[in-house]
């Protein structure tokens, strides 16, 4: 149902020296018969966004060739799930982080069933496997970060006491907008 609304062209990063480029993979899977999404809690060992909840992903490297290559490589490195290009149905609009100079390209992969995640790298403290529709229904205004960054209407989501904010929340808003065309999220 969301496929017709997704972007599908190939993206190459800009040569801007002021911004950094990253890509994430939104893995929607149906292992438990309803849509679930994989998120990670980043460890305190990483330089940017330590301890935050995000989708698997990371920095663009030249050998990735394009942003989809980055999302696929980083997902494999961080959580050991190998995404095939055929499983990627498109991407959402890029988002800018609040605390660093990253532009993040979010790709969506649909998978019937995910393998059990048995290993992660040093960047991943915890895997969060959340029911997508329930997660999207937790949207609230992030008043704490709105004040901190002097930005109105920042979103946040919550799953099992985990607060999802910033760029990841902005990506979830885009997903909610896509799903709201077909499903009542209220």
N, CA, C and O of each residue as an XYZ file, in Angstrom:
744
protein
N       0.802     -1.199      0.000
C       0.000      0.000      0.000
C       0.850      1.271      0.000
O       0.406      2.301     -0.507
N       2.069      1.220      0.561
C       2.898      2.428      0.589
C       3.815      2.529     -0.621
O       4.365      3.596     -0.895
N       3.985      1.438     -1.341
C       4.930      1.390     -2.455
C       4.761      2.530     -3.458
O       5.760      3.132     -3.852
N       3.534      2.853     -3.889
C       3.414      3.918     -4.908
C       3.866      5.297     -4.431
O       4.125      6.172     -5.257
N       3.965      5.506     -3.128
C       4.289      6.821     -2.599
C       5.776      7.002     -2.290
O       6.189      8.098     -1.909
N       6.580      5.964     -2.444
C       7.995      6.032     -2.103
C       8.831      6.540     -3.273
O       8.468      6.358     -4.435
N       9.952      7.179     -2.952
C      10.930      7.599     -3.948
C      11.734      6.377     -4.377
O      11.960      5.470     -3.575
N      12.170      6.346     -5.642
C      12.866      5.157     -6.115
C      14.140      5.430     -6.926
O      14.807      4.478     -7.330
N      14.497      6.683     -7.175
C      15.688      6.941     -7.985
C      16.961      6.716     -7.161
O      16.914      6.696     -5.932
N      18.078      6.549     -7.834
C      19.364      6.348     -7.173
C      19.865      7.690     -6.638
O      19.768      8.717     -7.310
N      20.403      7.663     -5.414
C      20.907      8.897     -4.800
C      22.417      8.791     -4.605
O      22.924      7.805     -4.069
N      23.120      9.825     -5.052
C      24.543      9.949     -4.820
C      24.740     11.130     -3.873
O      24.055     12.142     -4.022
N      25.644     11.036     -2.912
C      25.827     12.157     -1.977
C      26.438     13.365     -2.667
O      27.118     13.244     -3.686
N      26.183     14.521     -2.093
C      26.739     15.767     -2.604
C      28.195     15.877     -2.161
O      28.639     15.142     -1.280
N      28.916     16.778     -2.761
C      30.316     16.971     -2.376
C      30.463     18.073     -1.327
O      31.556     18.612     -1.150
N      29.385     18.410     -0.637
C      29.425     19.453      0.390
C      30.386     19.056      1.509
O      30.382     17.917      1.976
N      31.209     20.016      1.929
C      32.132     19.740      3.027
C      31.513     20.121      4.369
O      32.043     19.759      5.419
N      30.405     20.843      4.345
C      29.754     21.264      5.577
C      28.817     20.199      6.132
O      28.527     20.185      7.328
N      28.349     19.320      5.275
C      27.412     18.288      5.692
C      28.050     16.916      5.573
O      28.948     16.695      4.761
N      27.571     16.007      6.394
C      27.980     14.605      6.290
C      26.755     13.809      5.861
O      25.623     14.187      6.163
N      26.981     12.724      5.169
C      25.881     11.944      4.613
C      25.856     10.547      5.212
O      26.889      9.908      5.409
N      24.648     10.100      5.492
C      24.442      8.771      6.060
C      23.163      8.196      5.467
O      22.346      8.913      4.890
N      23.013      6.898      5.621
C      21.797      6.223      5.165
C      21.406      5.190      6.208
O      22.260      4.587      6.858
N      20.111      4.999      6.358
C      19.591      3.998      7.286
C      18.651      3.065      6.544
O      18.140      3.387      5.472
N      18.437      1.898      7.144
C      17.528      0.916      6.570
C      16.363      0.716      7.529
O      16.548      0.327      8.681
N      15.173      0.987      7.039
C      13.953      0.718      7.786
C      13.518     -0.681      7.363
O      12.997     -0.877      6.265
N      13.737     -1.639      8.241
C      13.392     -3.022      7.929
C      12.000     -3.293      8.496
O      11.813     -3.392      9.709
N      11.035     -3.411      7.592
C       9.682     -3.791      7.993
C       9.557     -5.281      7.703
O       9.732     -5.729      6.570
N       9.247     -6.040      8.760
C       9.154     -7.490      8.579
C       7.847     -8.006      9.162
O       7.193     -7.335      9.960
N       7.485     -9.202      8.749
C       6.212     -9.813      9.134
C       6.435    -11.153      9.832
O       5.627    -12.070      9.684
N       7.514    -11.271     10.584
C       7.851    -12.500     11.290
C       6.706    -12.933     12.203
O       6.443    -14.126     12.353
N       6.026    -11.956     12.813
C       4.926    -12.252     13.744
C       3.570    -11.935     13.112
O       2.609    -11.649     13.826
N       3.484    -11.982     11.798
C       2.260    -11.816     11.003
C       1.763    -10.378     10.876
O       0.925    -10.105     10.016
N       2.243     -9.460     11.691
C       1.903     -8.049     11.536
C       3.210     -7.299     11.304
O       4.279     -7.836     11.592
N       3.150     -6.057     10.787
C       4.407     -5.348     10.503
C       5.150     -4.938     11.778
O       4.600     -4.289     12.667
N       6.401     -5.337     11.826
C       7.337     -4.930     12.879
C       8.461     -4.161     12.223
O       8.706     -4.304     11.025
N       9.147     -3.345     13.008
C      10.274     -2.577     12.492
C      11.452     -2.748     13.448
O      11.275     -2.805     14.665
N      12.663     -2.831     12.876
C      13.885     -2.993     13.665
C      14.507     -1.625     13.936
O      14.750     -0.842     13.017
N      14.757     -1.358     15.210
C      15.485     -0.171     15.645
C      16.662     -0.644     16.483
O      16.696     -1.795     16.920
N      17.620      0.236     16.706
C      18.752     -0.094     17.569
C      18.971      1.033     18.576
O      18.663      2.194     18.309
N      19.506      0.668     19.728
C      20.024      1.680     20.660
C      21.515      1.708     20.437
O      22.186      0.682     20.538
N      22.041      2.894     20.130
C      23.473      3.052     19.888
C      24.228      3.037     21.213
O      23.734      3.541     22.221
N      25.408      2.466     21.207
C      26.225      2.391     22.422
C      26.784      3.761     22.778
O      26.659      4.719     22.016
N      27.392      3.832     23.931
C      28.070      5.064     24.371
C      29.450      5.181     23.717
O      30.125      6.196     23.888
N      29.877      4.158     22.973
C      31.201      4.137     22.353
C      31.278      4.943     21.056
O      32.370      5.257     20.584
N      30.131      5.274     20.486
C      30.136      6.000     19.213
C      30.246      7.504     19.459
O      29.828      8.002     20.504
N      30.802      8.209     18.506
C      31.033      9.642     18.658
C      29.724     10.423     18.531
O      29.434     11.289     19.357
N      28.946     10.123     17.515
C      27.702     10.859     17.278
C      26.492     10.033     17.694
O      26.408      8.841     17.399
N      25.566     10.677     18.377
C      24.272     10.092     18.730
C      24.392      8.891     19.671
O      23.614      7.942     19.576
N      25.358      8.938     20.566
C      25.567      7.870     21.549
C      24.326      7.699     22.417
O      23.753      8.677     22.897
N      23.919      6.450     22.614
C      22.794      6.122     23.478
C      21.426      6.387     22.867
O      20.408      6.127     23.509
N      21.380      6.894     21.652
C      20.097      7.215     21.024
C      19.533      6.017     20.265
O      20.250      5.081     19.909
N      18.227      6.081     20.034
C      17.541      5.053     19.253
C      17.561      5.491     17.792
O      17.274      6.644     17.469
N      17.908      4.546     16.915
C      17.946      4.860     15.487
C      17.606      3.607     14.688
O      17.419      2.525     15.245
N      17.532      3.776     13.391
C      17.463      2.634     12.494
C      18.895      2.197     12.218
O      19.811      3.011     12.338
N      19.116      0.930     11.849
C      20.478      0.530     11.473
C      20.954      1.373     10.287
O      20.201      1.617      9.345
N      22.195      1.807     10.346
C      22.741      2.614      9.257
C      23.963      3.378      9.704
O      24.425      3.227     10.835
N      24.486      4.197      8.813
C      25.677      4.960      9.167
C      26.218      5.772      8.022
O      25.521      6.065      7.050
N      27.481      6.129      8.157
C      28.167      7.049      7.244
C      28.368      6.492      5.844
O      28.642      5.306      5.658
N      28.226      7.381      4.862
C      28.556      7.060      3.479
C      30.064      6.885      3.354
O      30.835      7.663      3.917
N      30.480      5.862      2.617
C      31.886      5.655      2.269
C      31.952      5.549      0.750
O      31.031      5.026      0.122
N      33.023      6.037      0.165
C      33.107      6.066     -1.303
C      32.909      4.705     -1.952
O      32.350      4.623     -3.046
N      33.355      3.636     -1.303
C      33.173      2.308     -1.904
C      31.705      1.882     -1.945
O      31.362      0.915     -2.624
N      30.836      2.597     -1.221
C      29.400      2.290     -1.264
C      28.781      2.676     -2.604
O      27.738      2.133     -2.967
N      29.378      3.573     -3.329
C      28.937      4.102     -4.619
C      27.734      5.033     -4.477
O      27.764      6.158     -4.977
N      26.674      4.579     -3.800
C      25.494      5.426     -3.619
C      24.936      5.215     -2.209
O      25.442      4.387     -1.451
N      23.895      5.968     -1.869
C      23.360      5.931     -0.511
C      22.694      4.598     -0.180
O      22.738      4.163      0.970
N      22.081      3.944     -1.161
C      21.511      2.618     -0.912
C      22.612      1.640     -0.516
O      22.424      0.818      0.381
N      23.756      1.728     -1.181
C      24.890      0.877     -0.821
C      25.308      1.090      0.625
O      25.670      0.137      1.316
N      25.260      2.328      1.084
C      25.591      2.637      2.478
C      24.597      1.964      3.426
O      24.999      1.321      4.396
N      23.310      2.111      3.148
C      22.280      1.523      4.018
C      22.418      0.001      4.094
O      22.295     -0.581      5.171
N      22.669     -0.636      2.964
C      22.816     -2.100      2.929
C      24.062     -2.533      3.703
O      23.996     -3.452      4.520
N      25.199     -1.874      3.449
C      26.446     -2.237      4.122
C      26.343     -2.038      5.630
O      26.690     -2.929      6.406
N      25.871     -0.882      6.035
C      25.793     -0.576      7.460
C      24.831     -1.516      8.198
O      25.105     -1.908      9.333
N      23.727     -1.875      7.575
C      22.779     -2.802      8.203
C      23.435     -4.155      8.436
O      23.261     -4.762      9.493
N      24.176     -4.620      7.461
C      24.890     -5.885      7.607
C      25.945     -5.799      8.712
O      26.064     -6.710      9.532
N      26.708     -4.703      8.734
C      27.756     -4.545      9.749
C      27.185     -4.438     11.160
O      27.720     -5.031     12.097
N      26.100     -3.682     11.310
C      25.584     -3.411     12.651
C      24.759     -4.555     13.234
O      24.908     -4.885     14.411
N      23.893     -5.162     12.426
C      23.005     -6.188     12.994
C      23.059     -7.529     12.269
O      22.318     -8.450     12.615
N      23.919     -7.645     11.279
C      24.117     -8.928     10.617
C      23.017     -9.351      9.661
O      23.004    -10.498      9.214
N      22.100     -8.463      9.339
C      21.052     -8.801      8.367
C      21.487     -8.288      6.996
O      21.762     -7.103      6.812
N      21.541     -9.208      6.051
C      21.955     -8.863      4.693
C      20.700     -8.570      3.859
O      19.903     -9.459      3.560
N      20.560     -7.319      3.506
C      19.422     -6.874      2.697
C      19.816     -6.955      1.230
O      20.902     -6.521      0.845
N      18.929     -7.514      0.414
C      19.147     -7.551     -1.033
C      18.454     -6.342     -1.649
O      17.426     -5.887     -1.146
N      19.013     -5.825     -2.730
C      18.429     -4.653     -3.393
C      16.959     -4.884     -3.755
O      16.152     -3.956     -3.724
N      16.621     -6.129     -4.096
C      15.247     -6.440     -4.480
C      14.276     -6.301     -3.307
O      13.074     -6.147     -3.519
N      14.781     -6.351     -2.079
C      13.928     -6.211     -0.895
C      13.659     -4.749     -0.557
O      12.772     -4.447      0.242
N      14.421     -3.844     -1.163
C      14.266     -2.418     -0.907
C      13.205     -1.883     -1.859
O      13.353     -1.954     -3.080
N      12.125     -1.341     -1.277
C      10.993     -0.902     -2.104
C      11.035      0.587     -2.423
O      10.230      1.069     -3.220
N      11.959      1.317     -1.815
C      12.085      2.749     -2.074
C      12.681      3.458     -0.879
O      13.247      2.828      0.015
N      12.552      4.768     -0.868
C      13.106      5.539      0.244
C      12.201      6.718      0.561
O      11.374      7.127     -0.253
N      12.374      7.247      1.747
C      11.633      8.425      2.200
C      12.487      9.667      1.958
O      13.623      9.560      1.498
N      11.947     10.832      2.266
C      12.715     12.067      2.130
C      13.855     12.090      3.138
O      13.720     11.609      4.263
N      14.969     12.654      2.719
C      16.129     12.784      3.604
C      15.780     13.713      4.763
O      14.974     14.632      4.622
N      16.406     13.454      5.915
C      16.205     14.308      7.090
C      17.561     14.779      7.598
O      18.577     14.108      7.413
N      17.561     15.946      8.245
C      18.780     16.489      8.828
C      18.730     16.267     10.333
O      17.690     16.440     10.968
N      19.857     15.886     10.885
C      19.927     15.694     12.333
C      19.895     17.032     13.044
O      20.223     18.065     12.461
N      19.496     17.006     14.311
C      19.436     18.223     15.114
C      20.785     18.563     15.742
O      21.111     19.736     15.918
N      21.571     17.535     16.081
C      22.777     17.761     16.882
C      24.083     17.616     16.116
O      25.149     17.914     16.653
N      24.016     17.169     14.889
C      25.231     17.015     14.075
C      24.885     17.438     12.653
O      23.720     17.694     12.351
N      25.839     17.512     11.817
C      25.622     17.993     10.444
C      25.389     16.832      9.474
O      26.025     16.768      8.423
N      24.493     15.930      9.817
C      24.203     14.781      8.956
C      22.920     14.987      8.172
O      21.935     15.520      8.683
N      22.953     14.555      6.931
C      21.758     14.375      6.119
C      21.603     12.862      6.009
O      22.514     12.170      5.554
N      20.443     12.350      6.429
C      20.214     10.908      6.477
C      19.176     10.508      5.430
O      18.093     11.087      5.355
N      19.529      9.509      4.628
C      18.629      8.972      3.620
C      18.036      7.661      4.144
O      18.766      6.690      4.348
N      16.712      7.627      4.364
C      16.070      6.418      4.894
C      15.489      5.532      3.781
O      14.629      5.963      3.013
N      15.971      4.302      3.711
C      15.481      3.312      2.749
C      14.555      2.343      3.459
O      14.704      2.095      4.656
N      13.593      1.791      2.719
C      12.651      0.832      3.298
C      12.814     -0.511      2.621
O      12.762     -0.618      1.396
N      13.016     -1.547      3.447
C      13.073     -2.925      2.957
C      11.910     -3.692      3.567
O      11.648     -3.587      4.766
N      11.216     -4.459      2.743
C      10.151     -5.339      3.222
C      10.663     -6.764      3.212
O      11.172     -7.248      2.202
N      10.524     -7.427      4.342
C      11.010     -8.796      4.483
C       9.910     -9.626      5.131
O       9.304     -9.201      6.114
N       9.655    -10.800      4.586
C       8.648    -11.669      5.178
C       9.002    -12.065      6.595
O       8.198    -11.918      7.515
N      10.209    -12.567      6.760
C      10.657    -13.051      8.071
C      12.130    -12.721      8.221
O      12.917    -12.960      7.305
N      12.513    -12.173      9.370
C      13.929    -11.877      9.592
C      14.590    -13.037     10.318
O      13.949    -13.743     11.096
N      15.873    -13.226     10.058
C      16.597    -14.236     10.826
C      16.807    -13.742     12.255
O      16.757    -12.539     12.509
N      17.039    -14.650     13.171
C      17.348    -14.247     14.537
C      18.659    -13.465     14.513
O      19.643    -13.905     13.918
N      18.666    -12.310     15.159
C      19.864    -11.474     15.180
C      20.766    -12.007     16.292
O      20.437    -11.926     17.476
N      21.897    -12.547     15.884
C      22.790    -13.191     16.853
C      24.034    -12.377     17.163
O      24.714    -12.633     18.156
N      24.335    -11.400     16.322
C      25.521    -10.603     16.611
C      25.313     -9.171     16.159
O      24.598     -8.897     15.194
N      25.951     -8.271     16.876
C      25.929     -6.859     16.528
C      27.359     -6.349     16.641
O      28.219     -7.019     17.213
N      27.610     -5.175     16.099
C      28.952     -4.631     16.261
C      29.001     -3.678     17.454
O      28.009     -3.519     18.165
N      30.138     -3.054     17.668
C      30.357     -2.209     18.850
C      29.427     -0.997     18.906
O      29.291     -0.376     19.960
N      28.790     -0.655     17.796
C      27.910      0.515     17.757
C      26.520      0.235     18.328
O      25.778      1.168     18.636
N      26.164     -1.042     18.471
C      24.800     -1.418     18.844
C      24.770     -1.976     20.259
O      25.378     -3.006     20.548
N      24.055     -1.280     21.133
C      23.871     -1.744     22.508
C      22.687     -2.707     22.613
O      22.722     -3.670     23.378
N      21.629     -2.429     21.825
C      20.384     -3.178     21.974
C      19.600     -3.162     20.665
O      19.584     -2.161     19.948
N      18.947     -4.292     20.363
C      18.029     -4.393     19.230
C      16.621     -4.167     19.763
O      16.248     -4.722     20.796
N      15.854     -3.365     19.070
C      14.458     -3.123     19.436
C      13.597     -3.552     18.253
O      13.685     -2.980     17.167
N      12.772     -4.558     18.477
C      11.877     -5.079     17.446
C      10.463     -4.653     17.843
O       9.843     -5.283     18.699
N       9.958     -3.594     17.226
C       8.705     -2.969     17.659
C       7.584     -3.184     16.648
O       7.814     -3.118     15.440
N       6.375     -3.441     17.137
C       5.228     -3.503     16.226
C       4.997     -2.116     15.619
O       4.757     -1.145     16.336
N       5.073     -2.041     14.310
C       5.108     -0.744     13.625
C       3.878      0.120     13.890
O       4.022      1.286     14.257
N       2.693     -0.414     13.717
C       1.486      0.403     13.855
C       1.342      0.903     15.290
O       1.019      2.071     15.505
N       1.577      0.036     16.272
C       1.512      0.459     17.680
C       2.528      1.556     17.964
O       2.223      2.526     18.657
N       3.738      1.401     17.428
C       4.776      2.414     17.615
C       4.343      3.754     17.020
O       4.492      4.795     17.660
N       3.817      3.729     15.818
C       3.409      4.970     15.146
C       2.298      5.685     15.911
O       2.187      6.909     15.830
N       1.487      4.954     16.639
C       0.385      5.544     17.413
C       0.870      6.270     18.668
O       0.078      6.957     19.313
N       2.145      6.137     19.030
C       2.662      6.781     20.244
C       3.177      8.198     19.999
O       3.731      8.818     20.907
N       3.005      8.699     18.819
C       3.533     10.031     18.462
C       3.022     11.105     19.426
O       1.835     11.181     19.741
N       3.971     11.932     19.881
C       3.672     13.067     20.742
C       4.594     14.219     20.364
O       5.540     14.045     19.594
N       4.309     15.398     20.914
C       5.229     16.518     20.760
C       6.386     16.337     21.730
O       6.179     15.989     22.893
N       7.584     16.569     21.259
C       8.796     16.450     22.075
C       9.113     17.817     22.672
O       9.976     18.538     22.172
N       8.411     18.161     23.741
C       8.559     19.493     24.336
C       9.955     19.736     24.890
O      10.456     20.860     24.844
N      10.589     18.686     25.415
C      11.947     18.839     25.960
C      12.922     19.328     24.884
O      13.630     20.313     25.094
N      12.963     18.652     23.741
C      13.894     19.024     22.678
C      13.430     20.267     21.921
O      14.255     20.988     21.361
N      12.124     20.527     21.898
C      11.629     21.756     21.275
C      12.225     22.961     21.986
O      12.654     23.914     21.337
N      12.254     22.927     23.316
C      12.842     24.030     24.082
C      14.346     24.096     23.894
O      14.911     25.171     23.686
N      14.997     22.929     23.969
C      16.457     22.881     23.862
C      16.955     23.435     22.533
O      17.956     24.151     22.493
N      16.255     23.105     21.438
C      16.714     23.507     20.113
C      15.922     24.684     19.534
O      16.166     25.097     18.400
N      14.981     25.221     20.304
C      14.130     26.339     19.858
C      13.456     26.042     18.523
O      13.439     26.875     17.617
N      12.903     24.842     18.423
C      12.190     24.415     17.219
C      10.798     23.963     17.665
O      10.663     23.194     18.617
N       9.786     24.436     16.982
C       8.429     24.028     17.357
C       8.044     22.722     16.671
O       8.539     22.386     15.595
N       7.164     22.016     17.317
C       6.553     20.795     16.791
C       7.532     19.678     16.440
O       7.408     19.058     15.384
N       8.484     19.418     17.295
C       9.331     18.243     17.107
C       8.565     17.019     17.606
O       7.930     17.069     18.659
N       8.623     15.919     16.849
C       7.914     14.722     17.282
C       8.797     13.818     18.143
O      10.024     13.916     18.124
N       8.148     12.947     18.889
C       8.839     11.844     19.555
C       7.886     10.665     19.585
O       6.669     10.829     19.506
N       8.452      9.481     19.699
C       7.696      8.241     19.807
C       8.247      7.488     21.002
O       9.366      7.749     21.442
N       7.467      6.554     21.529
C       7.894      5.793     22.698
C       7.587      4.315     22.475
O       6.517      3.957     21.982
N       8.539      3.469     22.845
C       8.308      2.031     22.833
C       9.012      1.435     24.042
O      10.231      1.536     24.181
N       8.224      0.810     24.917
C       8.759      0.187     26.133
C       9.746      1.099     26.859
O      10.879      0.702     27.131
N       9.322      2.297     27.165
C      10.115      3.307     27.871
C      11.321      3.825     27.094
O      12.135      4.560     27.652
N      11.452      3.467     25.847
C      12.512      3.998     24.992
C      11.957      5.215     24.255
O      10.937      5.115     23.573
N      12.615      6.351     24.386
C      12.184      7.572     23.700
C      12.912      7.664     22.365
O      14.139      7.590     22.300
N      12.141      7.825     21.323
C      12.682      7.927     19.967
C      12.428      9.361     19.502
O      11.280      9.779     19.354
N      13.506     10.106     19.274
C      13.379     11.516     18.929
C      14.330     11.862     17.794
O      14.979     10.980     17.232
N      14.413     13.135     17.459
C      15.369     13.599     16.452
C      15.063     13.080     15.059
O      13.903     12.962     14.663
N      16.124     12.772     14.320
C      15.987     12.340     12.930
C      15.172     11.058     12.813
O      14.395     10.903     11.871
N      15.341     10.142     13.757
C      14.582      8.884     13.706
C      13.096      9.158     13.856
O      12.287      8.544     13.160
N      12.720     10.061     14.744
C      11.312     10.429     14.899
C      10.782     11.097     13.631
O       9.644     10.854     13.231
N      11.602     11.938     12.998
C      11.178     12.580     11.749
C      10.921     11.534     10.658
O       9.998     11.677      9.857
N      11.732     10.499     10.636
C      11.541      9.412      9.673
C      10.251      8.657     10.000
O       9.478      8.329      9.099
N      10.017      8.383     11.281
C       8.782      7.701     11.677
C       7.541      8.515     11.322
O       6.505      7.945     10.980
N       7.635      9.839     11.398
C       6.511     10.690     10.992
C       6.192     10.461      9.517
O       5.025     10.368      9.138
N       7.229     10.368      8.686
C       6.995     10.106      7.260
C       6.311      8.762      7.057
O       5.405      8.638      6.234
N       6.748      7.751      7.813
C       6.099      6.434      7.725
C       4.644      6.531      8.170
O       3.757      5.969      7.529
N       4.401      7.242      9.262
C       3.033      7.404      9.770
C       2.158      8.073      8.718
O       1.008      7.680      8.525
N       2.695      9.077      8.040
C       1.932      9.758      6.995
C       1.574      8.799      5.861
O       0.467      8.854      5.324
N       2.506      7.927      5.499
C       2.218      6.939      4.451
C       1.146      5.957      4.899
O       0.208      5.670      4.156
N       1.287      5.444      6.117
C       0.341      4.452      6.617
C      -1.023      5.057      6.932
O      -2.035      4.359      6.861
N      -1.069      6.336      7.278
C      -2.340      6.957      7.659
C      -3.305      7.032      6.471
O      -4.509      7.213      6.658
N      -2.791      6.896      5.284
C      -3.664      6.877      4.114
C      -4.520      5.613      4.079
O      -5.590      5.589      3.472
N      -4.024      4.554      4.747
C      -4.714      3.269      4.704
C      -5.224      2.796      6.069
O      -6.184      2.030      6.146
N      -4.576      3.259      7.144
C      -4.869      2.747      8.478
C      -5.137      3.921      9.412
O      -4.450      4.940      9.348
N      -6.129      3.779     10.273
C      -6.402      4.817     11.272
C      -5.372      4.715     12.372
O      -5.364      3.739     13.122
N      -4.493      5.713     12.485
C      -3.445      5.700     13.514
C      -3.878      6.399     14.793
O      -3.078      6.520     15.721
N      -5.106      6.855     14.868
C      -5.573      7.533     16.092
C      -6.223      6.587     17.064
O      -6.664      7.007     18.134
